[in-house]
Amino acid sequence: IRILSHISKFALSILFVLILLAGAGYVGVRMLLSDPDQYREALAEQMAAKTGYAIEFEALEWQLWPDVAIRLDGIAVSALTGSKPLAVIDTLAIDVKLMPLLRSGELTIDAVTLGAVKLHLFVDANGQTNYAVDDAAQNPKTPLTTAPTSDLALSSFTVESIDIEYIDAKIAGEIT
């Protein structure tokens, strides 16, 4: 009976340590991911480096359960040399199914939703546009890596509204 009490105390001690480690891991992950806004600048820099466009956004939010979701609010996209934004997007929301990602590594995007989109396309008198990307950004020294499209599934793509304004300084007027 003494041996059983020592074994049960040892088993309870191991169980207690495992529970403490799991709790500490959970708290650590929650603290690391609790404020997504801390990653806003780094994400904008990465997107600019990959696309050649300056991308700014006012807010970044995400959720990790029951599915993974990311939401960007107040997005402004412009050519790195341009001053007026090429595009202004109220909201971009991307929902990713969690279980297929965990089970097989398959990226299943459940929904991509764009709020109100406003495109401002401009050509000046010299033929320079606000939507042309810098040659260095178009031809990066390091090749872009992309995920195979066979592992990507998209269930829905929604655009709330889109307003396109095209101005060519060589002609009088604008097209909207």
C-alpha positions in Angstrom: 0.0 0.0 0.0 2.9 2.3 0.7 4.3 1.7 -2.8 0.9 2.5 -4.3 0.8 5.8 -2.4 4.3 6.8 -3.6 3.4 5.9 -7.2 0.1 7.8 -7.0 1.9 10.9 -5.5 4.5 10.6 -8.3 1.8 10.3 -11.0 -0.1 13.3 -9.5 3.1 15.3 -9.4 3.7 14.5 -13.1 0.1 15.4 -14.0 0.4 18.7 -12.0 3.6 19.7 -13.8 2.0 18.8 -17.2 -1.0 21.0 -16.4 1.3 23.8 -15.3 3.3 23.6 -18.5 0.1 23.5 -20.7 -1.3 26.5 -18.8 2.0 28.4 -19.1 2.1 27.6 -22.9 -1.5 28.8 -23.3 -0.8 32.0 -21.4 2.3 32.6 -23.4 0.6 32.2 -26.7 -2.3 34.4 -25.6 0.1 37.1 -24.6 2.1 36.9 -27.8 -1.1 37.0 -30.0 -3.3 39.2 -27.8 -2.4 42.5 -29.5 -2.3 42.0 -33.3 -1.8 45.7 -33.8 1.8 45.3 -32.7 2.5 43.5 -36.0 0.8 46.1 -38.1 4.0 47.9 -39.2 6.0 44.7 -39.9 3.1 43.3 -41.9 2.8 46.5 -44.0 6.6 46.5 -44.6 6.4 42.8 -45.8 3.5 43.5 -48.1 5.3 46.5 -49.6 8.5 44.4 -50.1 6.5 41.6 -51.8 4.2 43.7 -54.0 6.0 47.0 -54.7 3.2 49.0 -53.3 3.1 51.0 -50.1 0.3 49.6 -48.0 -1.0 51.2 -44.9 -3.9 50.2 -42.7 -5.4 51.7 -39.6 -6.3 48.5 -37.7 -5.4 44.8 -37.6 -7.5 42.2 -35.9 -7.5 38.4 -35.9 -9.2 35.4 -34.3 -7.7 32.0 -33.9 -10.8 29.9 -33.0 -13.1 28.3 -34.3 -11.5 29.4 -37.6 -8.6 31.6 -38.3 -9.6 35.1 -39.5 -7.7 38.3 -40.2 -9.3 41.7 -40.7 -7.7 44.9 -41.9 -9.5 48.2 -41.7 -8.7 51.5 -43.4 -6.4 50.2 -46.1 -4.6 52.6 -48.4 -2.5 51.3 -51.3 -0.2 53.5 -53.4 2.8 53.1 -55.6 5.9 53.6 -53.5 6.6 56.9 -55.3 3.0 58.1 -55.5 1.4 60.5 -53.1 -2.4 59.9 -53.5 -3.5 56.4 -52.8 -4.2 54.2 -55.8 -6.8 52.3 -53.8 -8.7 52.9 -50.5 -10.4 49.8 -49.0 -12.6 50.2 -46.0 -12.2 46.6 -44.8 -10.5 43.4 -45.9 -11.5 40.2 -44.1 -10.1 36.8 -44.8 -11.5 33.6 -43.1 -9.5 30.4 -43.2 -10.8 27.0 -42.2 -8.7 25.7 -39.3 -9.3 22.0 -39.4 -8.2 21.3 -43.0 -5.1 23.4 -42.3 -4.2 21.3 -39.2 -5.1 17.9 -40.7 -3.5 18.1 -44.1 -1.9 21.5 -44.4 -4.5 22.4 -47.0 -5.2 26.1 -47.0 -9.0 26.5 -47.4 -10.0 30.1 -47.5 -13.6 30.2 -46.6 -14.2 33.8 -47.5 -12.5 37.0 -48.7 -14.6 40.1 -48.2 -13.7 43.6 -49.3 -15.7 46.5 -48.0 -16.1 49.6 -50.1 -13.3 49.9 -52.6 -12.3 53.2 -54.2 -9.7 53.1 -57.0 -8.0 56.3 -58.1 -6.2 55.8 -61.4 -4.2 58.8 -62.7 -2.1 59.4 -65.7 -0.2 62.8 -65.8 0.7 64.8 -68.8 4.0 62.9 -69.2 2.3 59.5 -69.2 3.4 58.7 -65.6 0.8 56.7 -63.7 0.0 56.3 -60.0 -0.4 52.6 -60.5 2.9 51.6 -62.1 5.2 49.8 -59.7 8.8 50.7 -59.5 11.1 48.4 -61.7 13.1 47.3 -58.6 9.9 46.1 -56.9 8.7 44.4 -60.1 11.9 42.5 -60.5 13.1 41.7 -57.0 16.6 40.3 -56.5 15.1 37.4 -54.6 12.4 35.4 -56.3 9.0 35.4 -54.8 7.9 32.0 -53.5 4.3 31.1 -53.9 2.3 28.2 -52.5 1.0 25.7 -55.0 -2.4 26.6 -56.2 -3.6 23.0 -56.0 -3.6 23.3 -52.1 -5.6 26.5 -52.1 -9.4 26.6 -52.1 -11.6 29.7 -52.0 -15.2 29.4 -51.1 -16.4 33.0 -51.6 -15.1 36.3 -52.7 -17.3 39.4 -52.0 -16.8 43.1 -52.8 -19.4 45.3 -51.1 -19.0 48.2 -53.6 -16.4 49.5 -56.0 -15.9 53.1 -57.2 -13.3 53.6 -60.0 -12.0 57.0 -61.0 -9.7 57.4 -64.0 -8.1 60.7 -64.8 -5.9 61.3 -67.8 -4.2 64.7 -67.8 -3.8 64.6 -71.6 -7.6 64.7 -72.1 -10.1 67.0 -70.5 -12.3 65.4 -67.9 -12.4 62.2 -65.9 -14.0 58.9 -66.1 -15.8 57.4 -63.1 
